[in-house]
Amino acid sequence: MSASEPPIEFGVVLFHSVQGAIGAEKLLVAAGVPHKLIAVPRELSSNCGFCLRFRWADRDRVESTLAQRQLGVEGIHALRPR
């Protein structure tokens, strides 16, 4: 990241299926990790169509929580400010 780029505020988790996204949402609620189920941003692609948005500062918590189960995670991406 260059000095002129704003810091990353949010990230998203992409899934292979809606079931994976819903399962992940339940895990994050139980773990107390703030998040929101949203449509996949246009600049990204997913088989599912939904993703979980979270604060980028919580990335480690999100990754460790989701690693507890096989939920069909496609990837975790930073959302760059526009």
PyMOL commands that set and color helices and strands:
alter all, ss='L'
color gray80, all
select helices_A, chain A and resi 18-31+56-66
alter helices_A, ss='H'
color red, helices_A
select strands_A, chain A and resi 10-15+35-39+50-55+73-79
alter strands_A, ss='S'
color yellow, strands_A
deselect
rebuild
show_as cartoon
